[in-house]
Amino acid sequence: MNNSPASPVAQAIRERRSIRQYKSTPVPQELLLSLMNTANWAPNHALREPWRFIQYKGAARETFTEAVLGAMSKEERQKYEIQRRKEYMTIPVHLIVVMPEDPRDKQWTEDFGAVCSWIQSFQLAAWEQGLGVVWKTNPYMFAPFFREAVGVAPGEKIVGVLHIGYPEVIPPAKPRTPAEARLTVHE
């Protein structure tokens, strides 16, 4: 194992955490756009830039919250509505990241990889600026009610919903499996 000091990139990768508790401090739109434009440099095949974004902040968080709640079953809504409403109205920004559903397997795989790279790049750039992000892939993303309510078109896939804000709590690091434990080498 290399004991030399980590580069800034390696340090950011190791120190970034998924944040689930946020301060109520608003996130400036200029900062969000700057981070999004930085993430636009993520690798993507043929420069297709297969990403699109739907953002909810401020009073519009109510629309996002209603879309999530509307995607729940009656039983789920009775059980979780108060908790989810409080949670989603506290998170400063919800960013839905969408990609086109290319029917060609190769292009779909390339586009999905590119959008995932965009999300990781955004998370790292945000962390560097003191912002926390959690990348969610909850069942509501697949519900027709949610998709329609937030403006996801037929032929598009939600790759993730990013919750963004200044961290209230930063969780400790969890151990990672060394690469050697999962590596098969052919020489």
C-alpha positions in Angstrom: 0.0 0.0 0.0 1.2 3.5 -0.9 1.9 5.6 2.3 2.5 8.9 0.4 0.1 11.7 1.0 -3.1 11.5 -1.0 -3.5 13.9 -3.9 -6.4 16.4 -3.7 -8.5 14.2 -6.0 -7.8 11.0 -4.0 -8.4 12.8 -0.8 -11.8 14.1 -2.1 -12.8 10.6 -3.2 -11.9 9.1 0.2 -13.4 11.9 2.3 -16.7 12.4 0.5 -19.7 11.1 2.4 -23.4 10.6 1.5 -25.2 13.3 3.5 -28.7 12.7 4.8 -29.1 15.5 7.3 -28.8 19.1 6.0 -28.8 22.6 7.4 -31.7 24.8 6.3 -29.2 27.2 4.6 -30.2 27.8 1.0 -27.8 26.8 -1.7 -27.0 29.6 -4.1 -28.2 28.9 -7.7 -24.9 30.2 -9.0 -23.0 27.6 -7.0 -25.3 24.8 -8.2 -24.8 25.8 -11.8 -21.1 26.1 -11.4 -20.9 22.6 -10.0 -23.2 21.2 -12.7 -21.0 22.8 -15.4 -18.0 21.3 -13.8 -19.6 17.9 -13.8 -20.4 18.4 -17.5 -16.7 17.5 -18.1 -17.5 13.9 -17.0 -16.5 11.4 -19.7 -19.2 10.6 -22.2 -19.0 8.7 -25.4 -19.1 10.8 -28.6 -19.8 13.8 -26.5 -23.5 12.9 -26.4 -23.9 14.6 -23.0 -26.9 12.3 -22.3 -28.1 14.1 -19.2 -31.0 16.4 -18.3 -31.9 17.9 -15.0 -35.0 18.8 -13.1 -34.5 21.0 -10.0 -36.7 21.7 -7.0 -35.7 24.2 -4.3 -37.5 26.8 -2.2 -41.3 26.6 -2.3 -41.1 24.2 -5.3 -40.0 21.5 -2.8 -43.7 21.1 -2.0 -44.3 20.0 -5.7 -41.4 17.4 -5.4 -42.8 16.2 -2.0 -46.3 15.8 -3.4 -44.9 13.8 -6.4 -43.1 11.4 -4.0 -46.2 11.1 -1.8 -48.5 10.6 -4.7 -46.3 7.6 -5.9 -46.9 5.8 -2.6 -49.5 3.3 -1.8 -52.3 4.3 0.6 -50.6 2.3 3.4 -47.2 3.7 2.7 -48.5 7.2 2.7 -50.3 6.7 6.0 -47.1 5.4 7.5 -44.6 7.8 6.0 -46.3 11.0 5.0 -45.4 13.1 8.0 -41.8 11.9 8.1 -41.2 12.3 4.3 -42.9 15.7 4.1 -40.7 17.0 6.9 -37.6 15.4 5.4 -38.1 16.6 1.8 -39.1 20.1 2.8 -35.9 20.4 4.9 -33.5 19.4 2.1 -32.5 22.6 0.3 -32.3 21.1 -3.2 -33.7 18.1 -5.0 -32.0 17.5 -8.4 -33.5 14.8 -10.7 -30.9 13.5 -13.2 -32.5 12.0 -16.3 -31.1 10.3 -19.4 -32.6 9.2 -22.8 -33.5 5.5 -23.0 -31.6 4.7 -26.2 -32.9 1.4 -27.6 -29.4 0.3 -28.7 -27.7 -1.6 -25.9 -24.2 -0.2 -26.5 -25.4 3.4 -26.5 -27.7 2.9 -23.5 -24.8 1.4 -21.6 -22.5 4.2 -22.6 -25.0 6.8 -21.7 -25.8 5.3 -18.3 -22.1 5.1 -17.5 -21.7 8.7 -18.6 -24.6 9.9 -16.4 -23.3 8.0 -13.4 -19.9 9.6 -14.0 -21.6 13.0 -14.1 -23.3 12.3 -10.8 -20.0 11.2 -9.1 -18.2 14.3 -10.6 -21.0 16.5 -9.2 -20.8 14.9 -5.8 -17.0 15.4 -5.6 -17.2 19.0 -6.8 -20.0 19.7 -4.3 -18.0 18.2 -1.5 -15.0 20.3 -2.3 -17.3 23.4 -1.9 -18.7 22.2 1.4 -21.9 20.8 0.1 -23.2 17.4 0.8 -25.1 15.2 -1.6 -26.9 11.8 -1.4 -27.7 9.9 -4.6 -31.1 8.2 -4.2 -32.6 5.5 -6.3 -35.9 5.0 -4.4 -38.9 3.1 -5.8 -40.9 6.3 -6.4 -38.6 7.1 -9.3 -40.2 4.3 -11.3 -43.8 5.2 -10.5 -45.7 6.7 -13.4 -47.3 9.3 -11.1 -44.0 10.6 -10.0 -42.5 10.6 -13.4 -45.4 12.5 -14.9 -45.6 14.9 -12.0 -42.0 16.0 -12.3 -41.9 16.1 -16.1 -40.0 13.0 -17.0 -40.9 12.1 -20.6 -41.6 8.7 -22.1 -38.3 7.3 -23.3 -36.4 8.8 -20.4 -34.8 7.1 -17.4 -34.3 8.7 -14.0 -30.7 7.7 -13.0 -31.0 9.3 -9.6 -32.4 11.9 -7.4 -29.7 14.0 -5.7 -30.5 15.7 -2.4 -28.2 18.6 -1.9 -27.3 21.0 0.9 -24.9 22.0 3.6 -24.2 19.0 5.9 -25.8 19.1 9.3 -24.2 15.8 10.2 -21.2 14.1 8.4 -21.2 10.4 9.0 -18.0 8.6 9.8 -16.3 6.6 7.0 -17.3 3.0 6.7 -14.6 0.4 5.8 -14.0 -0.5 2.2 -12.9 -3.9 0.8 -9.4 -3.7 -0.6 -9.2 -4.0 -4.3 -6.9 -7.0 -3.9 -9.8 -9.0 -2.4 -11.8 -8.6 -5.5 -9.1 -8.7 -8.2 -8.4 -11.5 -10.6 -5.1 -11.1 -12.3 -4.2 -12.8 -15.6 -0.5 -12.6 -16.5 
